[in-house]
Amino acid sequence: MLIRPRRNRKSKAIRSLVKETQVTANDLIFPLFLEDGNNIKREIKSLQGTYRYSIDTALKEIEECIELGLQSFILFPAVQENLKDKIASYSYSDKNFYLQYIRKIKETFPEVNLISDVAMDPYSSDGHDGFVENGKILNDETLDILGKMSIAQANAGIDMIGPSDMMDGRVQFIREALDNEGFTETSIMSYSAKYASALYGPFRDALESAPKAGDKKTYQMDPSNRLEAIKEALLDEQEGADFLMVKPAMLYLDIIREVKNETTLPVSAYQVSGECAMISASANNGWINLEQGISESLTCIKRAGADAIITYFAKQYLQNLRK
Ligand code: PBG
């Protein structure tokens, strides 16, 4: 035998020389669930190790994450049911605690990169990402609301707007709305290829934001489709997005690679709540090794082509690296 590939695997030292992919703090974005109040740190039952924070505990959590090297955070609001309505008006109200939290976090840690969520579902009495009329999700009526929400968030100092709603034309609509108000520096990380997935369960538990009726299949994508993902990604690029996202990640590694090959924009991948829950739950049952499961999943998402990974494991992964 002239060729023995195992020679390049024979020691840890050699393996580390030939390692092609390594996930570091620079690649990671940490999601934080926020609620109005003080001194709250409430665990999400279906996603152990992930919490809902009030502003004081959130600031403490962010400080610990910064110490581990994390620089980017994506923020989601849990809104009280009585503040929800058909037009998500609380999303752009001055009273919105989420906007106040963004301000406070930027004031305390000006160097961090904060990414928002733009979609109606946390604020909508229908629990849908868009405006509902007679059971239908209306596209263009939704855009106006998303525009207002984006401007309110930009005004609060957000660094990147994160439209997660999958309405048509929303990236351009939001870009123009921001520019018209002078927010030309505010970026857009678009959820470009977002699939109608079973894996968002724990997230909807965390925010109590599940649809009250129907499903999200008229706006989120069919898991069967590949070409549509490329179409959505390229449209968002043309409409002025700064970052494209594929979501979920682990079951969609082929899509991450396809999108990466089609664009010169950075691509992010969202390892969603259900993906992290699957890994945590098997580890809790003693069926897989948690540390290895986290590391392997993140490495493979990066290998598939993700420049940045949103994951509930970000902090834990970096803590593991330090061990
Ligand atoms: C809402 C939104 C969802 C997620 C991010 N933004 C849920 C949904 O579309 O129903 C899911 C993230 C996760 O599961 O971790 N627009």
Residues whose N, C-alpha, C, O or C-beta is under 5 A from the ligand:
A	BS01	PBG	A119 D121 D129 S164 L199 Y200 F203 V272 S273 G274
